[in-house]
Amino acid sequence: MIFTMQGQIVGVKKFSGQIEGKAFDYCRLIVATPLDSTQGNALGSSATEYDFGTSANFEQFKTAQFPIDANL
């Protein structure tokens, strides 16, 4: 099952290198999504990091204006 959600990309970060001999190469999106306020126990937004492939994907955001509204 595939589902999409509405969110705002509020940041992007990358890392390519080694930590304690283990290789890492990733791009992560920091996405703010609205909390479900219908139950009366949450307000505002929550930010979560999502993997977005390798560090090469970071390049496509270099000229972006944040936040970016997106269907994820």
CHARMM internal coordinates of N, CA and C (Angstrom, degrees):
IC EDIT
DIST 1 N 1 CA 1.4460
DIST 1 CA 1 C 1.5291
ANGL 1 N 1 CA 1 C 109.03
DIST 1 C 2 N 1.2958
ANGL 1 CA 1 C 2 N 116.03
DIHE 1 N 1 CA 1 C 2 N 132.35
DIST 2 N 2 CA 1.4589
ANGL 1 C 2 N 2 CA 121.77
DIHE 1 CA 1 C 2 N 2 CA 178.24
DIST 2 CA 2 C 1.5206
ANGL 2 N 2 CA 2 C 107.92
DIHE 1 C 2 N 2 CA 2 C -112.90
DIST 2 C 3 N 1.3288
ANGL 2 CA 2 C 3 N 116.39
DIHE 2 N 2 CA 2 C 3 N 131.40
DIST 3 N 3 CA 1.4502
ANGL 2 C 3 N 3 CA 118.67
DIHE 2 CA 2 C 3 N 3 CA 175.78
DIST 3 CA 3 C 1.5172
ANGL 3 N 3 CA 3 C 108.97
DIHE 2 C 3 N 3 CA 3 C -131.60
DIST 3 C 4 N 1.3074
ANGL 3 CA 3 C 4 N 115.33
DIHE 3 N 3 CA 3 C 4 N 154.50
DIST 4 N 4 CA 1.4588
ANGL 3 C 4 N 4 CA 120.39
DIHE 3 CA 3 C 4 N 4 CA 177.60
DIST 4 CA 4 C 1.5194
ANGL 4 N 4 CA 4 C 108.74
DIHE 3 C 4 N 4 CA 4 C -118.46
DIST 4 C 5 N 1.3181
ANGL 4 CA 4 C 5 N 115.30
DIHE 4 N 4 CA 4 C 5 N 158.21
DIST 5 N 5 CA 1.4566
ANGL 4 C 5 N 5 CA 120.48
DIHE 4 CA 4 C 5 N 5 CA 177.01
DIST 5 CA 5 C 1.5182
ANGL 5 N 5 CA 5 C 108.57
DIHE 4 C 5 N 5 CA 5 C -139.45
DIST 5 C 6 N 1.2976
ANGL 5 CA 5 C 6 N 115.69
DIHE 5 N 5 CA 5 C 6 N 153.87
DIST 6 N 6 CA 1.4537
ANGL 5 C 6 N 6 CA 121.97
DIHE 5 CA 5 C 6 N 6 CA 176.12
DIST 6 CA 6 C 1.5206
ANGL 6 N 6 CA 6 C 107.75
DIHE 5 C 6 N 6 CA 6 C -87.33
DIST 6 C 7 N 1.3149
ANGL 6 CA 6 C 7 N 116.88
DIHE 6 N 6 CA 6 C 7 N 135.14
DIST 7 N 7 CA 1.4572
ANGL 6 C 7 N 7 CA 120.80
DIHE 6 CA 6 C 7 N 7 CA 178.26
DIST 7 CA 7 C 1.5115
ANGL 7 N 7 CA 7 C 110.80
DIHE 6 C 7 N 7 CA 7 C -157.95
DIST 7 C 8 N 1.3121
ANGL 7 CA 7 C 8 N 115.09
DIHE 7 N 7 CA 7 C 8 N 173.25
DIST 8 N 8 CA 1.4623
ANGL 7 C 8 N 8 CA 120.99
DIHE 7 CA 7 C 8 N 8 CA 176.13
DIST 8 CA 8 C 1.5149
ANGL 8 N 8 CA 8 C 108.23
DIHE 7 C 8 N 8 CA 8 C -117.75
DIST 8 C 9 N 1.3246
ANGL 8 CA 8 C 9 N 116.01
DIHE 8 N 8 CA 8 C 9 N 124.52
DIST 9 N 9 CA 1.4600
ANGL 8 C 9 N 9 CA 120.11
DIHE 8 CA 8 C 9 N 9 CA 173.07
DIST 9 CA 9 C 1.5243
ANGL 9 N 9 CA 9 C 105.97
DIHE 8 C 9 N 9 CA 9 C -78.05
DIST 9 C 10 N 1.3253
ANGL 9 CA 9 C 10 N 116.30
DIHE 9 N 9 CA 9 C 10 N 112.85
DIST 10 N 10 CA 1.4633
ANGL 9 C 10 N 10 CA 120.78
DIHE 9 CA 9 C 10 N 10 CA -176.71
DIST 10 CA 10 C 1.5223
ANGL 10 N 10 CA 10 C 112.12
DIHE 9 C 10 N 10 CA 10 C -102.03
DIST 10 C 11 N 1.3299
ANGL 10 CA 10 C 11 N 116.84
DIHE 10 N 10 CA 10 C 11 N -9.15
DIST 11 N 11 CA 1.4526
ANGL 10 C 11 N 11 CA 120.37
DIHE 10 CA 10 C 11 N 11 CA 178.10
DIST 11 CA 11 C 1.5172
ANGL 11 N 11 CA 11 C 111.47
DIHE 10 C 11 N 11 CA 11 C -172.09
DIST 11 C 12 N 1.3234
ANGL 11 CA 11 C 12 N 115.28
DIHE 11 N 11 CA 11 C 12 N 162.86
DIST 12 N 12 CA 1.4641
ANGL 11 C 12 N 12 CA 122.83
DIHE 11 CA 11 C 12 N 12 CA 178.57
DIST 12 CA 12 C 1.5186
ANGL 12 N 12 CA 12 C 107.25
DIHE 11 C 12 N 12 CA 12 C -141.19
DIST 12 C 13 N 1.3329
ANGL 12 CA 12 C 13 N 116.39
DIHE 12 N 12 CA 12 C 13 N 139.09
DIST 13 N 13 CA 1.4616
ANGL 12 C 13 N 13 CA 118.92
DIHE 12 CA 12 C 13 N 13 CA 175.16
DIST 13 CA 13 C 1.5168
ANGL 13 N 13 CA 13 C 109.57
DIHE 12 C 13 N 13 CA 13 C -139.77
DIST 13 C 14 N 1.3354
ANGL 13 CA 13 C 14 N 114.62
DIHE 13 N 13 CA 13 C 14 N 157.37
DIST 14 N 14 CA 1.4623
ANGL 13 C 14 N 14 CA 119.78
DIHE 13 CA 13 C 14 N 14 CA -179.10
DIST 14 CA 14 C 1.5189
ANGL 14 N 14 CA 14 C 109.36
DIHE 13 C 14 N 14 CA 14 C -135.61
DIST 14 C 15 N 1.3225
ANGL 14 CA 14 C 15 N 114.21
DIHE 14 N 14 CA 14 C 15 N 160.45
DIST 15 N 15 CA 1.4580
ANGL 14 C 15 N 15 CA 121.05
DIHE 14 CA 14 C 15 N 15 CA 172.15
DIST 15 CA 15 C 1.5128
ANGL 15 N 15 CA 15 C 107.83
DIHE 14 C 15 N 15 CA 15 C -152.29
DIST 15 C 16 N 1.3147
ANGL 15 CA 15 C 16 N 115.47
DIHE 15 N 15 CA 15 C 16 N 136.07
DIST 16 N 16 CA 1.4543
ANGL 15 C 16 N 16 CA 121.80
DIHE 15 CA 15 C 16 N 16 CA 174.44
DIST 16 CA 16 C 1.5186
ANGL 16 N 16 CA 16 C 106.68
DIHE 15 C 16 N 16 CA 16 C -142.97
DIST 16 C 17 N 1.3138
ANGL 16 CA 16 C 17 N 116.13
DIHE 16 N 16 CA 16 C 17 N 113.55
DIST 17 N 17 CA 1.4556
ANGL 16 C 17 N 17 CA 119.94
DIHE 16 CA 16 C 17 N 17 CA -178.68
DIST 17 CA 17 C 1.5155
ANGL 17 N 17 CA 17 C 110.81
DIHE 16 C 17 N 17 CA 17 C 168.74
DIST 17 C 18 N 1.3174
ANGL 17 CA 17 C 18 N 115.01
DIHE 17 N 17 CA 17 C 18 N -162.46
DIST 18 N 18 CA 1.4556
ANGL 17 C 18 N 18 CA 120.71
DIHE 17 CA 17 C 18 N 18 CA -178.73
DIST 18 CA 18 C 1.5190
ANGL 18 N 18 CA 18 C 110.19
DIHE 17 C 18 N 18 CA 18 C -122.75
DIST 18 C 19 N 1.3063
ANGL 18 CA 18 C 19 N 114.64
DIHE 18 N 18 CA 18 C 19 N 142.94
DIST 19 N 19 CA 1.4573
ANGL 18 C 19 N 19 CA 122.40
DIHE 18 CA 18 C 19 N 19 CA 172.74
DIST 19 CA 19 C 1.5143
ANGL 19 N 19 CA 19 C 106.51
DIHE 18 C 19 N 19 CA 19 C -127.31
DIST 19 C 20 N 1.3132
ANGL 19 CA 19 C 20 N 115.67
DIHE 19 N 19 CA 19 C 20 N 119.78
DIST 20 N 20 CA 1.4682
ANGL 19 C 20 N 20 CA 122.51
DIHE 19 CA 19 C 20 N 20 CA -178.76
DIST 20 CA 20 C 1.5243
ANGL 20 N 20 CA 20 C 111.67
DIHE 19 C 20 N 20 CA 20 C 49.74
DIST 20 C 21 N 1.3365
ANGL 20 CA 20 C 21 N 116.32
DIHE 20 N 20 CA 20 C 21 N 41.90
DIST 21 N 21 CA 1.4536
ANGL 20 C 21 N 21 CA 122.05
DIHE 20 CA 20 C 21 N 21 CA 175.94
DIST 21 CA 21 C 1.5193
ANGL 21 N 21 CA 21 C 115.59
DIHE 20 C 21 N 21 CA 21 C 82.77
DIST 21 C 22 N 1.3207
ANGL 21 CA 21 C 22 N 117.74
DIHE 21 N 21 CA 21 C 22 N -2.47
DIST 22 N 22 CA 1.4610
ANGL 21 C 22 N 22 CA 121.05
DIHE 21 CA 21 C 22 N 22 CA 179.87
DIST 22 CA 22 C 1.5246
ANGL 22 N 22 CA 22 C 109.05
DIHE 21 C 22 N 22 CA 22 C -102.96
DIST 22 C 23 N 1.3472
ANGL 22 CA 22 C 23 N 116.34
DIHE 22 N 22 CA 22 C 23 N 131.05
DIST 23 N 23 CA 1.4660
ANGL 22 C 23 N 23 CA 121.86
DIHE 22 CA 22 C 23 N 23 CA -177.40
DIST 23 CA 23 C 1.5261
ANGL 23 N 23 CA 23 C 111.07
DIHE 22 C 23 N 23 CA 23 C -80.70
DIST 23 C 24 N 1.3359
ANGL 23 CA 23 C 24 N 115.26
DIHE 23 N 23 CA 23 C 24 N 137.05
DIST 24 N 24 CA 1.4611
ANGL 23 C 24 N 24 CA 122.74
DIHE 23 CA 23 C 24 N 24 CA 175.93
DIST 24 CA 24 C 1.5206
ANGL 24 N 24 CA 24 C 108.48
DIHE 23 C 24 N 24 CA 24 C -130.62
DIST 24 C 25 N 1.3172
ANGL 24 CA 24 C 25 N 116.73
DIHE 24 N 24 CA 24 C 25 N 142.22
DIST 25 N 25 CA 1.4607
ANGL 24 C 25 N 25 CA 122.25
DIHE 24 CA 24 C 25 N 25 CA 175.71
DIST 25 CA 25 C 1.5209
ANGL 25 N 25 CA 25 C 106.88
DIHE 24 C 25 N 25 CA 25 C -154.03
DIST 25 C 26 N 1.3341
ANGL 25 CA 25 C 26 N 116.58
DIHE 25 N 25 CA 25 C 26 N 102.38
DIST 26 N 26 CA 1.4535
ANGL 25 C 26 N 26 CA 119.26
DIHE 25 CA 25 C 26 N 26 CA -176.40
DIST 26 CA 26 C 1.5188
ANGL 26 N 26 CA 26 C 112.83
DIHE 25 C 26 N 26 CA 26 C -148.02
DIST 26 C 27 N 1.3169
ANGL 26 CA 26 C 27 N 113.72
DIHE 26 N 26 CA 26 C 27 N 160.46
DIST 27 N 27 CA 1.4598
ANGL 26 C 27 N 27 CA 123.62
DIHE 26 CA 26 C 27 N 27 CA 169.99
DIST 27 CA 27 C 1.5235
ANGL 27 N 27 CA 27 C 105.24
DIHE 26 C 27 N 27 CA 27 C -124.67
DIST 27 C 28 N 1.3258
ANGL 27 CA 27 C 28 N 116.84
DIHE 27 N 27 CA 27 C 28 N 137.33
DIST 28 N 28 CA 1.4595
ANGL 27 C 28 N 28 CA 120.98
DIHE 27 CA 27 C 28 N 28 CA 178.43
DIST 28 CA 28 C 1.5181
ANGL 28 N 28 CA 28 C 110.10
DIHE 27 C 28 N 28 CA 28 C -129.26
DIST 28 C 29 N 1.3211
ANGL 28 CA 28 C 29 N 114.64
DIHE 28 N 28 CA 28 C 29 N 137.83
DIST 29 N 29 CA 1.4564
ANGL 28 C 29 N 29 CA 121.88
DIHE 28 CA 28 C 29 N 29 CA 175.56
DIST 29 CA 29 C 1.5176
ANGL 29 N 29 CA 29 C 108.31
DIHE 28 C 29 N 29 CA 29 C -97.93
DIST 29 C 30 N 1.3192
ANGL 29 CA 29 C 30 N 117.06
DIHE 29 N 29 CA 29 C 30 N 135.78
DIST 30 N 30 CA 1.4550
ANGL 29 C 30 N 30 CA 121.38
DIHE 29 CA 29 C 30 N 30 CA 172.60
DIST 30 CA 30 C 1.5194
ANGL 30 N 30 CA 30 C 105.63
DIHE 29 C 30 N 30 CA 30 C -100.84
DIST 30 C 31 N 1.3449
ANGL 30 CA 30 C 31 N 115.48
DIHE 30 N 30 CA 30 C 31 N 115.47
DIST 31 N 31 CA 1.4558
ANGL 30 C 31 N 31 CA 121.72
DIHE 30 CA 30 C 31 N 31 CA -171.65
DIST 31 CA 31 C 1.5242
ANGL 31 N 31 CA 31 C 110.11
DIHE 30 C 31 N 31 CA 31 C -118.99
DIST 31 C 32 N 1.3344
ANGL 31 CA 31 C 32 N 115.94
DIHE 31 N 31 CA 31 C 32 N 129.24
DIST 32 N 32 CA 1.4589
ANGL 31 C 32 N 32 CA 121.88
DIHE 31 CA 31 C 32 N 32 CA 173.75
DIST 32 CA 32 C 1.5236
ANGL 32 N 32 CA 32 C 108.15
DIHE 31 C 32 N 32 CA 32 C -95.82
DIST 32 C 33 N 1.3269
ANGL 32 CA 32 C 33 N 115.76
DIHE 32 N 32 CA 32 C 33 N 127.87
DIST 33 N 33 CA 1.4571
ANGL 32 C 33 N 33 CA 120.96
DIHE 32 CA 32 C 33 N 33 CA 177.36
DIST 33 CA 33 C 1.5222
ANGL 33 N 33 CA 33 C 108.44
DIHE 32 C 33 N 33 CA 33 C -124.62
DIST 33 C 34 N 1.3240
ANGL 33 CA 33 C 34 N 117.04
DIHE 33 N 33 CA 33 C 34 N 144.48
DIST 34 N 34 CA 1.4600
ANGL 33 C 34 N 34 CA 119.13
DIHE 33 CA 33 C 34 N 34 CA -179.78
DIST 34 CA 34 C 1.5257
ANGL 34 N 34 CA 34 C 111.17
DIHE 33 C 34 N 34 CA 34 C -68.22
DIST 34 C 35 N 1.3198
ANGL 34 CA 34 C 35 N 115.39
DIHE 34 N 34 CA 34 C 35 N 140.68
DIST 35 N 35 CA 1.4561
ANGL 34 C 35 N 35 CA 120.52
DIHE 34 CA 34 C 35 N 35 CA 174.73
DIST 35 CA 35 C 1.5269
ANGL 35 N 35 CA 35 C 109.21
DIHE 34 C 35 N 35 CA 35 C -79.12
DIST 35 C 36 N 1.3191
ANGL 35 CA 35 C 36 N 116.00
DIHE 35 N 35 CA 35 C 36 N 153.50
DIST 36 N 36 CA 1.4643
ANGL 35 C 36 N 36 CA 121.34
DIHE 35 CA 35 C 36 N 36 CA 178.57
DIST 36 CA 36 C 1.5273
ANGL 36 N 36 CA 36 C 108.91
DIHE 35 C 36 N 36 CA 36 C -77.45
DIST 36 C 37 N 1.3165
ANGL 36 CA 36 C 37 N 116.43
DIHE 36 N 36 CA 36 C 37 N 106.70
DIST 37 N 37 CA 1.4656
ANGL 36 C 37 N 37 CA 120.73
DIHE 36 CA 36 C 37 N 37 CA -177.53
DIST 37 CA 37 C 1.5288
ANGL 37 N 37 CA 37 C 112.65
DIHE 36 C 37 N 37 CA 37 C -92.65
DIST 37 C 38 N 1.3300
ANGL 37 CA 37 C 38 N 117.85
DIHE 37 N 37 CA 37 C 38 N 1.60
DIST 38 N 38 CA 1.4638
ANGL 37 C 38 N 38 CA 120.38
DIHE 37 CA 37 C 38 N 38 CA -174.94
DIST 38 CA 38 C 1.5250
ANGL 38 N 38 CA 38 C 113.33
DIHE 37 C 38 N 38 CA 38 C -67.34
DIST 38 C 39 N 1.3164
ANGL 38 CA 38 C 39 N 118.55
DIHE 38 N 38 CA 38 C 39 N -23.28
DIST 39 N 39 CA 1.4623
ANGL 38 C 39 N 39 CA 121.34
DIHE 38 CA 38 C 39 N 39 CA -179.80
DIST 39 CA 39 C 1.5276
ANGL 39 N 39 CA 39 C 112.58
DIHE 38 C 39 N 39 CA 39 C -89.17
DIST 39 C 40 N 1.3310
ANGL 39 CA 39 C 40 N 116.36
DIHE 39 N 39 CA 39 C 40 N -7.85
DIST 40 N 40 CA 1.4548
ANGL 39 C 40 N 40 CA 120.30
DIHE 39 CA 39 C 40 N 40 CA 178.38
DIST 40 CA 40 C 1.5137
ANGL 40 N 40 CA 40 C 114.95
DIHE 39 C 40 N 40 CA 40 C 81.57
DIST 40 C 41 N 1.3411
ANGL 40 CA 40 C 41 N 117.97
DIHE 40 N 40 CA 40 C 41 N 10.23
DIST 41 N 41 CA 1.4639
ANGL 40 C 41 N 41 CA 119.73
DIHE 40 CA 40 C 41 N 41 CA -178.07
DIST 41 CA 41 C 1.5260
ANGL 41 N 41 CA 41 C 113.42
DIHE 40 C 41 N 41 CA 41 C -119.40
DIST 41 C 42 N 1.3274
ANGL 41 CA 41 C 42 N 117.73
DIHE 41 N 41 CA 41 C 42 N 12.74
DIST 42 N 42 CA 1.4669
ANGL 41 C 42 N 42 CA 121.03
DIHE 41 CA 41 C 42 N 42 CA 178.70
DIST 42 CA 42 C 1.5255
ANGL 42 N 42 CA 42 C 109.15
DIHE 41 C 42 N 42 CA 42 C -152.57
DIST 42 C 43 N 1.3204
ANGL 42 CA 42 C 43 N 114.92
DIHE 42 N 42 CA 42 C 43 N 143.04
DIST 43 N 43 CA 1.4627
ANGL 42 C 43 N 43 CA 121.52
DIHE 42 CA 42 C 43 N 43 CA 177.27
DIST 43 CA 43 C 1.5156
ANGL 43 N 43 CA 43 C 109.16
DIHE 42 C 43 N 43 CA 43 C -140.77
DIST 43 C 44 N 1.3132
ANGL 43 CA 43 C 44 N 117.13
DIHE 43 N 43 CA 43 C 44 N 151.14
DIST 44 N 44 CA 1.4594
ANGL 43 C 44 N 44 CA 120.53
DIHE 43 CA 43 C 44 N 44 CA 174.25
DIST 44 CA 44 C 1.5098
ANGL 44 N 44 CA 44 C 113.75
DIHE 43 C 44 N 44 CA 44 C 88.10
DIST 44 C 45 N 1.3283
ANGL 44 CA 44 C 45 N 114.85
DIHE 44 N 44 CA 44 C 45 N -144.05
DIST 45 N 45 CA 1.4625
ANGL 44 C 45 N 45 CA 121.53
DIHE 44 CA 44 C 45 N 45 CA -174.87
DIST 45 CA 45 C 1.5205
ANGL 45 N 45 CA 45 C 111.04
DIHE 44 C 45 N 45 CA 45 C -132.46
DIST 45 C 46 N 1.3083
ANGL 45 CA 45 C 46 N 114.45
DIHE 45 N 45 CA 45 C 46 N 162.66
DIST 46 N 46 CA 1.4557
ANGL 45 C 46 N 46 CA 122.49
DIHE 45 CA 45 C 46 N 46 CA 174.81
DIST 46 CA 46 C 1.5204
ANGL 46 N 46 CA 46 C 107.83
DIHE 45 C 46 N 46 CA 46 C -124.95
DIST 46 C 47 N 1.3243
ANGL 46 CA 46 C 47 N 117.56
DIHE 46 N 46 CA 46 C 47 N 140.76
DIST 47 N 47 CA 1.4696
ANGL 46 C 47 N 47 CA 121.18
DIHE 46 CA 46 C 47 N 47 CA 178.07
DIST 47 CA 47 C 1.5254
ANGL 47 N 47 CA 47 C 109.34
DIHE 46 C 47 N 47 CA 47 C -106.89
DIST 47 C 48 N 1.3241
ANGL 47 CA 47 C 48 N 115.40
DIHE 47 N 47 CA 47 C 48 N 133.71
DIST 48 N 48 CA 1.4594
ANGL 47 C 48 N 48 CA 122.41
DIHE 47 CA 47 C 48 N 48 CA -178.79
DIST 48 CA 48 C 1.5158
ANGL 48 N 48 CA 48 C 108.87
DIHE 47 C 48 N 48 CA 48 C -134.78
DIST 48 C 49 N 1.3328
ANGL 48 CA 48 C 49 N 116.60
DIHE 48 N 48 CA 48 C 49 N 144.74
DIST 49 N 49 CA 1.4640
ANGL 48 C 49 N 49 CA 121.50
DIHE 48 CA 48 C 49 N 49 CA 175.35
DIST 49 CA 49 C 1.5234
ANGL 49 N 49 CA 49 C 109.58
DIHE 48 C 49 N 49 CA 49 C -92.03
DIST 49 C 50 N 1.3358
ANGL 49 CA 49 C 50 N 115.22
DIHE 49 N 49 CA 49 C 50 N 134.97
DIST 50 N 50 CA 1.4581
ANGL 49 C 50 N 50 CA 121.82
DIHE 49 CA 49 C 50 N 50 CA 177.16
DIST 50 CA 50 C 1.5200
ANGL 50 N 50 CA 50 C 109.07
DIHE 49 C 50 N 50 CA 50 C -123.82
DIST 50 C 51 N 1.3301
ANGL 50 CA 50 C 51 N 116.77
DIHE 50 N 50 CA 50 C 51 N 135.36
DIST 51 N 51 CA 1.4578
ANGL 50 C 51 N 51 CA 121.00
DIHE 50 CA 50 C 51 N 51 CA 175.27
DIST 51 CA 51 C 1.5227
ANGL 51 N 51 CA 51 C 109.22
DIHE 50 C 51 N 51 CA 51 C -65.44
DIST 51 C 52 N 1.3434
ANGL 51 CA 51 C 52 N 115.24
DIHE 51 N 51 CA 51 C 52 N 138.82
DIST 52 N 52 CA 1.4587
ANGL 51 C 52 N 52 CA 121.13
DIHE 51 CA 51 C 52 N 52 CA 179.67
DIST 52 CA 52 C 1.5255
ANGL 52 N 52 CA 52 C 109.12
DIHE 51 C 52 N 52 CA 52 C -137.35
DIST 52 C 53 N 1.3118
ANGL 52 CA 52 C 53 N 115.61
DIHE 52 N 52 CA 52 C 53 N 59.63
DIST 53 N 53 CA 1.4606
ANGL 52 C 53 N 53 CA 121.38
DIHE 52 CA 52 C 53 N 53 CA 175.95
DIST 53 CA 53 C 1.5155
ANGL 53 N 53 CA 53 C 113.52
DIHE 52 C 53 N 53 CA 53 C 72.11
DIST 53 C 54 N 1.3323
ANGL 53 CA 53 C 54 N 115.11
DIHE 53 N 53 CA 53 C 54 N -148.42
DIST 54 N 54 CA 1.4613
ANGL 53 C 54 N 54 CA 121.52
DIHE 53 CA 53 C 54 N 54 CA -175.31
DIST 54 CA 54 C 1.5249
ANGL 54 N 54 CA 54 C 111.30
DIHE 53 C 54 N 54 CA 54 C -89.26
DIST 54 C 55 N 1.3179
ANGL 54 CA 54 C 55 N 115.38
DIHE 54 N 54 CA 54 C 55 N 172.23
DIST 55 N 55 CA 1.4659
ANGL 54 C 55 N 55 CA 121.18
DIHE 54 CA 54 C 55 N 55 CA -179.56
DIST 55 CA 55 C 1.5260
ANGL 55 N 55 CA 55 C 112.35
DIHE 54 C 55 N 55 CA 55 C -60.67
DIST 55 C 56 N 1.3214
ANGL 55 CA 55 C 56 N 118.32
DIHE 55 N 55 CA 55 C 56 N -20.58
DIST 56 N 56 CA 1.4660
ANGL 55 C 56 N 56 CA 121.54
DIHE 55 CA 55 C 56 N 56 CA 177.95
DIST 56 CA 56 C 1.5303
ANGL 56 N 56 CA 56 C 111.53
DIHE 55 C 56 N 56 CA 56 C -61.66
DIST 56 C 57 N 1.3289
ANGL 56 CA 56 C 57 N 118.10
DIHE 56 N 56 CA 56 C 57 N -28.25
DIST 57 N 57 CA 1.4659
ANGL 56 C 57 N 57 CA 121.62
DIHE 56 CA 56 C 57 N 57 CA 179.65
DIST 57 CA 57 C 1.5233
ANGL 57 N 57 CA 57 C 112.84
DIHE 56 C 57 N 57 CA 57 C -67.20
DIST 57 C 58 N 1.3241
ANGL 57 CA 57 C 58 N 117.02
DIHE 57 N 57 CA 57 C 58 N -19.56
DIST 58 N 58 CA 1.4668
ANGL 57 C 58 N 58 CA 121.81
DIHE 57 CA 57 C 58 N 58 CA 179.16
DIST 58 CA 58 C 1.5239
ANGL 58 N 58 CA 58 C 111.48
DIHE 57 C 58 N 58 CA 58 C -59.75
DIST 58 C 59 N 1.3283
ANGL 58 CA 58 C 59 N 116.57
DIHE 58 N 58 CA 58 C 59 N -34.19
DIST 59 N 59 CA 1.4662
ANGL 58 C 59 N 59 CA 122.14
DIHE 58 CA 58 C 59 N 59 CA -174.79
DIST 59 CA 59 C 1.5264
ANGL 59 N 59 CA 59 C 113.09
DIHE 58 C 59 N 59 CA 59 C -57.47
DIST 59 C 60 N 1.3198
ANGL 59 CA 59 C 60 N 117.74
DIHE 59 N 59 CA 59 C 60 N -35.20
DIST 60 N 60 CA 1.4639
ANGL 59 C 60 N 60 CA 120.03
DIHE 59 CA 59 C 60 N 60 CA -176.91
DIST 60 CA 60 C 1.5246
ANGL 60 N 60 CA 60 C 113.16
DIHE 59 C 60 N 60 CA 60 C -69.43
DIST 60 C 61 N 1.3331
ANGL 60 CA 60 C 61 N 117.94
DIHE 60 N 60 CA 60 C 61 N -9.68
DIST 61 N 61 CA 1.4605
ANGL 60 C 61 N 61 CA 121.57
DIHE 60 CA 60 C 61 N 61 CA -179.95
DIST 61 CA 61 C 1.5278
ANGL 61 N 61 CA 61 C 113.31
DIHE 60 C 61 N 61 CA 61 C -103.20
DIST 61 C 62 N 1.3241
ANGL 61 CA 61 C 62 N 118.11
DIHE 61 N 61 CA 61 C 62 N -2.72
DIST 62 N 62 CA 1.4672
ANGL 61 C 62 N 62 CA 120.97
DIHE 61 CA 61 C 62 N 62 CA -173.74
DIST 62 CA 62 C 1.5241
ANGL 62 N 62 CA 62 C 113.98
DIHE 61 C 62 N 62 CA 62 C -59.52
DIST 62 C 63 N 1.3067
ANGL 62 CA 62 C 63 N 118.41
DIHE 62 N 62 CA 62 C 63 N -30.06
DIST 63 N 63 CA 1.4667
ANGL 62 C 63 N 63 CA 120.51
DIHE 62 CA 62 C 63 N 63 CA -179.41
DIST 63 CA 63 C 1.5279
ANGL 63 N 63 CA 63 C 112.22
DIHE 62 C 63 N 63 CA 63 C -106.65
DIST 63 C 64 N 1.3228
ANGL 63 CA 63 C 64 N 117.12
DIHE 63 N 63 CA 63 C 64 N 8.18
DIST 64 N 64 CA 1.4648
ANGL 63 C 64 N 64 CA 121.43
DIHE 63 CA 63 C 64 N 64 CA -176.56
DIST 64 CA 64 C 1.5272
ANGL 64 N 64 CA 64 C 111.50
DIHE 63 C 64 N 64 CA 64 C -73.92
DIST 64 C 65 N 1.3161
ANGL 64 CA 64 C 65 N 115.24
DIHE 64 N 64 CA 64 C 65 N 151.35
DIST 65 N 65 CA 1.4569
ANGL 64 C 65 N 65 CA 123.03
DIHE 64 CA 64 C 65 N 65 CA 172.44
DIST 65 CA 65 C 1.5300
ANGL 65 N 65 CA 65 C 107.17
DIHE 64 C 65 N 65 CA 65 C -100.62
DIST 65 C 66 N 1.3202
ANGL 65 CA 65 C 66 N 116.82
DIHE 65 N 65 CA 65 C 66 N 122.80
DIST 66 N 66 CA 1.4648
ANGL 65 C 66 N 66 CA 121.26
DIHE 65 CA 65 C 66 N 66 CA -178.66
DIST 66 CA 66 C 1.5168
ANGL 66 N 66 CA 66 C 109.80
DIHE 65 C 66 N 66 CA 66 C -100.31
DIST 66 C 67 N 1.3401
ANGL 66 CA 66 C 67 N 117.05
DIHE 66 N 66 CA 66 C 67 N 149.38
DIST 67 N 67 CA 1.4653
ANGL 66 C 67 N 67 CA 128.62
DIHE 66 CA 66 C 67 N 67 CA -0.12
DIST 67 CA 67 C 1.5298
ANGL 67 N 67 CA 67 C 111.73
DIHE 66 C 67 N 67 CA 67 C -77.60
DIST 67 C 68 N 1.3351
ANGL 67 CA 67 C 68 N 114.29
DIHE 67 N 67 CA 67 C 68 N 159.18
DIST 68 N 68 CA 1.4607
ANGL 67 C 68 N 68 CA 121.75
DIHE 67 CA 67 C 68 N 68 CA 179.62
DIST 68 CA 68 C 1.5312
ANGL 68 N 68 CA 68 C 107.88
DIHE 67 C 68 N 68 CA 68 C -114.12
DIST 68 C 69 N 1.3302
ANGL 68 CA 68 C 69 N 117.61
DIHE 68 N 68 CA 68 C 69 N 118.99
DIST 69 N 69 CA 1.4649
ANGL 68 C 69 N 69 CA 120.70
DIHE 68 CA 68 C 69 N 69 CA 174.16
DIST 69 CA 69 C 1.5214
ANGL 69 N 69 CA 69 C 108.13
DIHE 68 C 69 N 69 CA 69 C -72.63
DIST 69 C 70 N 1.3397
ANGL 69 CA 69 C 70 N 116.51
DIHE 69 N 69 CA 69 C 70 N 133.28
DIST 70 N 70 CA 1.4635
ANGL 69 C 70 N 70 CA 119.27
DIHE 69 CA 69 C 70 N 70 CA -174.84
DIST 70 CA 70 C 1.5215
ANGL 70 N 70 CA 70 C 111.32
DIHE 69 C 70 N 70 CA 70 C -149.74
DIST 70 C 71 N 1.3228
ANGL 70 CA 70 C 71 N 115.34
DIHE 70 N 70 CA 70 C 71 N 151.76
DIST 71 N 71 CA 1.4622
ANGL 70 C 71 N 71 CA 122.42
DIHE 70 CA 70 C 71 N 71 CA 166.56
DIST 71 CA 71 C 1.5159
ANGL 71 N 71 CA 71 C 106.09
DIHE 70 C 71 N 71 CA 71 C -95.14
DIST 71 C 72 N 1.2960
ANGL 71 CA 71 C 72 N 116.78
DIHE 71 N 71 CA 71 C 72 N 119.77
DIST 72 N 72 CA 1.4662
ANGL 71 C 72 N 72 CA 121.67
DIHE 71 CA 71 C 72 N 72 CA -175.07
DIST 72 CA 72 C 1.5132
ANGL 72 N 72 CA 72 C 110.87
DIHE 71 C 72 N 72 CA 72 C -113.54
END
COOR INIT
IC SEED 1 N 1 CA 1 C
IC BUILD
